[in-house]
Amino acid sequence: MSEAKRNWREDVKVFRERMGGLTEEKKAMSKDQRDTTKAIQGALKGGPRTVPEISAETKIPSHKVLWYIMAMKRFGKVAEAGQAGDYFRYELKEASS
Amino acid sequence: MAKIKERYDGLVLGGGIAGMQASLDLAGQGYDVLLVEKEPSIGGVMVGLNKVFPTLDCSSCICTPRMAETAHHERITLQAYTEVEEIRREGDGFRVKLIKKPRYVVEEDCIGCSKCELACTILAPHEFDYGLGARGGIYIPHGNAIPQVAVLDPNYCIFDGACARACPTDCIDFTQLPEEVNVEVGAVIIATGLKVTPMNAKKEYGGGKHLNVMNPLAMERVQSSNGPYGHVLRPSDGKIAKSVAYVQCAGSRDKSIGVPYCSRVCCMYALKQGIMIKHHRHETEVTIYHMDIRAFGKGYEQFYRRAMAEGIRVVKAKVARITEEANQDLTLRVELIDEGGRVADMRHDLVVLSLGTIPGWRPNGRVPAETDDDGFFRIREVTTRPANSSRDGIFVAGVATGPKDIPDAIVEAGAAAMEAAMYLDRTWSRRAALVGAGVEA
């Protein structure tokens, strides 16, 4: 391992400036991701749901819901919970509910 | 990570299956090899595939041991996440200028624990899953990546330092910059692989706008057990696909988009993917619309027969256009060749375009070897020296010379390594021996 302890708090400030700062676009992306995740988690707090059901409840387009559900599944926050017709149902995993 | 030396016998460009095989075969003959890969991991396209045809063996199960062997070979130095800036002839060998891209992670210190990614508060489309899955702003390229080292994507960084705070080895380094690396090599093997034609190349097939019209490499990820969905679902709404269509030659044998040649692997991967869809869910209907099925390799005809026995519908037809319905089903207007050219509208809930194979890398003057009009590297003597480029000391392998399947790419990589070894023996090794003996070559 490298010997010198990195001063990442200072380094990240320099990095931020070098990359053009925290742009409005990035701020909007970050906010949208937080809001979308929160809305989907909110819908799932009512019990297992399919992607179209979450989409109808949150008014978020179904392809976007699917992308977030698969991201949450990958990071261990959501699990499959059986099927409803042509769709899988998803539920919050206990630790994240 | 091994320290870069100033001099290598061979330089291999591209860490896909052909580049790895060429590196192993050259290193196995006692030559020191520098393997340069532009992505953060070696493995190329193959490591992302689900199965290989005609055996239906697990692709990553074949590719991953080859990746490990390459990375651990004592005569191979792996330089991932690095681009070629210039290769210039100098005496018997070549002067090479490389640019190592910043990972913002100290490779020697990263233990691949993913704690940085779990701490990251941003999601980004995952390139390995063709955007269908998500990754963090900092991430390990994929589960089988070699090196198993994180990479930070500045486009998805909000500079909150969450990754650095979570890192147990203090390996996040925001100060990294692109680094120039200069080496001298005796021979070059180009194995820069493939890309597929863009989804928006054919406006009549939706121009990339229909969510349920897919790239075949994305379908490989969808079918993989470690893929973005774990099931064959359609991207628009997660519906279990019950009727899947393949449109063949959707980017090959098509002068209108500059790809007049046959991509050689599409018929076989469509049949393979069709079989795998059936293995996921037997009731799903799979229809392949084609001009003709080209099953030319060892065991391929039998594989074609097997696909039909497993219920894949193979329909000789030309697809004129694809339109999206209100529920995001897709209607294909097809001309049914075996029914006298009758035109019919066929409805499916998922469509895969068998896109054309195009060169994975364009040299644009950075390598003193010529390409043909199609962008693939020119071969000096097509029938007798298929691994020799148009220039002495530069050899070519795999899809860098034209579309081919995995077995052919591996055979060609072995041939390129042997040609390079013979060239080095005539020039480079002889010079080294003379210099070592105090006699200038």
Chai-1 contact restraints between the chains, C-beta under 6 A:
chainA,res_idxA,chainB,res_idxB,connection_type,confidence,min_distance_angstrom,max_distance_angstrom,comment,restraint_id
A,M1,B,D109,contact,1.0,0.0,6.0,A-B,restraint_1
A,S2,B,V106,contact,1.0,0.0,6.0,A-B,restraint_2
A,S2,B,D109,contact,1.0,0.0,6.0,A-B,restraint_3
A,R6,B,D170,contact,1.0,0.0,6.0,A-B,restraint_4
A,W8,B,G161,contact,1.0,0.0,6.0,A-B,restraint_5
A,W8,B,A164,contact,1.0,0.0,6.0,A-B,restraint_6
A,D11,B,F174,contact,1.0,0.0,6.0,A-B,restraint_7
A,D11,B,T175,contact,1.0,0.0,6.0,A-B,restraint_8
A,V12,B,F159,contact,1.0,0.0,6.0,A-B,restraint_9
A,V12,B,G161,contact,1.0,0.0,6.0,A-B,restraint_10
A,V12,B,F174,contact,1.0,0.0,6.0,A-B,restraint_11
A,F15,B,F174,contact,1.0,0.0,6.0,A-B,restraint_12
A,R16,B,F159,contact,1.0,0.0,6.0,A-B,restraint_13
A,M19,B,P154,contact,1.0,0.0,6.0,A-B,restraint_14
A,L22,B,F159,contact,1.0,0.0,6.0,A-B,restraint_15
A,K26,B,I158,contact,1.0,0.0,6.0,A-B,restraint_16
A,S30,B,I158,contact,1.0,0.0,6.0,A-B,restraint_17
A,Q33,B,L123,contact,1.0,0.0,6.0,A-B,restraint_18
A,V51,B,D237,contact,1.0,0.0,6.0,A-B,restraint_19
A,V51,B,G238,contact,1.0,0.0,6.0,A-B,restraint_20
A,P52,B,D237,contact,1.0,0.0,6.0,A-B,restraint_21
A,S62,B,D237,contact,1.0,0.0,6.0,A-B,restraint_22
A,H63,B,L211,contact,1.0,0.0,6.0,A-B,restraint_23
A,H63,B,P235,contact,1.0,0.0,6.0,A-B,restraint_24
A,H63,B,S236,contact,1.0,0.0,6.0,A-B,restraint_25
A,L66,B,G238,contact,1.0,0.0,6.0,A-B,restraint_26
A,M70,B,G133,contact,1.0,0.0,6.0,A-B,restraint_27
A,M70,B,P228,contact,1.0,0.0,6.0,A-B,restraint_28
A,A71,B,L123,contact,1.0,0.0,6.0,A-B,restraint_29
A,A71,B,A134,contact,1.0,0.0,6.0,A-B,restraint_30
A,D86,B,K239,contact,1.0,0.0,6.0,A-B,restraint_31
A,D86,B,I240,contact,1.0,0.0,6.0,A-B,restraint_32
A,Y87,B,G238,contact,1.0,0.0,6.0,A-B,restraint_33
A,Y87,B,K239,contact,1.0,0.0,6.0,A-B,restraint_34
